[in-house]
């Protein structure tokens, strides 16, 4: 199964674009790394200037070239990474419309990953490969990567320290609760489940 990883911050931003544009659609592109054909990760999103309505969007003339230029100026190697496309169906259901299929078929590159979303948070994603053979609509599982927060880590570590008592190894073997006070939570679901 192909996995498309998106950092939480970019996922939230993409959803905010969809909500802000609703009831109209919004579409954009992004940079993506392909570690292998089963591990894709989005690293950046772009929102091009566009005209929009409830059924489709059109990038303003020259807008894509501008983004490509910006990306190449930063690092020429990044040009190959511009192969993530996302769009919102606003309040409509998520699916690949005839127009979406046409847009994907017209893609000029070796491969492209597409994500379609709506304001309710529904989404689906696909991968299309054009070279050396055309592989259409490969299903993709989206994984939203949540970074660890040092502050939450600290608070939870403190709470775990206060509330969890480790069962001594001898009791773990026999399943007895010697040394563990009644009412501290241990044994609520039967000791065997904790072994
Ligand atoms: Zn669509």
Boltz pocket constraint, residues with backbone or C-beta under 6 A from the ligand:
constraints:
  - pocket:
      binder: B
      contacts: [[A, 87], [A, 88], [A, 89], [A, 95], [A, 96], [A, 97], [A, 100], [A, 116]]
      max_distance: 6.0
